[in-house]
């Protein structure tokens, strides 16, 4: 059984996409990031960066003690290796998928995340910051569109590289991006959105967040963090 510590954000959705595709048994443990659940000592014990998602695998492949993993990219890699699915086994295919997984982790996610912050949440409108991150998001969409010009998915077959990137494209309108400007990306996006596992993953997320509203206090919890938040 996989315990998934989760909130329906782009990084959280990555993991439910994988779990729904593979049918691995899992249980969602909601981590309400607007309420500060990510700072609880019991969560920090296995997710020291006070971020979700994180997992505890109670039945690891080696049959030993439970395995804990934090960081969404590391979780996707762990689950792919556990199941033998959604990551090519051959050397070149494996690193083709991994380099695009890391591209998302180091580029698309952080830049789109800053886009979200300055465009939607920042208490002060800072035109330079907004313009900077909207344009960088646009550039990264262009990189992905070019990559998809001659292949169905990012690394050939559907893989963890796609699962990592797709949830960060879902809020494209909030990121001030028009998918019609990126025809290959749009084709890829529509194909993943139509997958039954994707539909199930997002339905579960919607059910969890249906009664949650981002308050001003919640924004302070999310965006006012210092080292003091994680000291024990």
LINHUTA-V494360 format. One record per residue. N is the residue number from 1. SS is DSSP state (alpha for helix, beta for strand, coil for the rest). Layout:
N/SS
N/SS
This chain:
1/coil
2/beta
3/beta
4/beta
5/beta
6/beta
7/coil
8/coil
9/coil
10/alpha
11/alpha
12/alpha
13/alpha
14/alpha
15/alpha
16/alpha
17/alpha
18/alpha
19/alpha
20/alpha
21/alpha
22/alpha
23/coil
24/coil
25/coil
26/beta
27/beta
28/beta
29/beta
30/beta
31/coil
32/coil
33/coil
34/coil
35/coil
36/coil
37/alpha
38/alpha
39/alpha
40/coil
41/alpha
42/alpha
43/alpha
44/alpha
45/coil
46/coil
47/coil
48/coil
49/coil
50/coil
51/coil
52/coil
53/coil
54/beta
55/beta
56/beta
57/beta
58/coil
59/coil
60/coil
61/coil
62/coil
63/coil
64/coil
65/coil
66/coil
67/beta
68/beta
69/beta
70/beta
71/coil
72/alpha
73/alpha
74/alpha
75/alpha
76/alpha
77/alpha
78/alpha
79/alpha
80/alpha
81/alpha
82/alpha
83/alpha
84/coil
85/coil
86/coil
87/coil
88/coil
89/coil
90/coil
91/alpha
92/alpha
93/alpha
94/alpha
95/alpha
96/alpha
97/alpha
98/alpha
99/alpha
100/alpha
101/alpha
102/alpha
103/alpha
104/alpha
105/alpha
106/alpha
107/alpha
108/alpha
109/alpha
110/alpha
111/alpha
112/alpha
113/alpha
114/alpha
115/alpha
116/alpha
117/alpha
118/alpha
119/alpha
120/alpha
121/alpha
122/coil
123/coil
124/coil
125/coil
126/coil
127/alpha
128/alpha
129/alpha
130/alpha
131/alpha
132/alpha
133/alpha
134/alpha
135/alpha
136/alpha
137/alpha
138/alpha
139/alpha
140/alpha
141/alpha
142/alpha
143/alpha
144/alpha
145/alpha
146/alpha
147/alpha
148/alpha
149/alpha
150/alpha
151/coil
152/coil
153/beta
154/coil
155/coil
156/beta
157/coil
158/coil
159/coil
160/alpha
161/alpha
162/alpha
163/alpha
164/alpha
165/alpha
166/alpha
167/alpha
168/alpha
169/alpha
170/alpha
171/coil
172/coil
173/coil
174/coil
175/coil
176/coil
177/coil
178/coil
179/alpha
180/alpha
181/alpha
182/coil
183/alpha
184/alpha
185/alpha
186/alpha
187/alpha
188/alpha
189/alpha
190/alpha
191/alpha
192/alpha
193/alpha
194/coil
195/coil
196/alpha
197/alpha
198/alpha
199/alpha
200/alpha
201/alpha
202/alpha
203/alpha
204/alpha
205/alpha
206/alpha
207/alpha
208/alpha
209/alpha
210/coil
211/coil
212/coil
213/coil
214/coil
215/coil
216/alpha
217/alpha
218/alpha
219/alpha
220/alpha
221/alpha
222/alpha
223/alpha
224/coil
225/coil
226/coil
227/alpha
228/alpha
229/alpha
230/coil
231/coil
232/coil
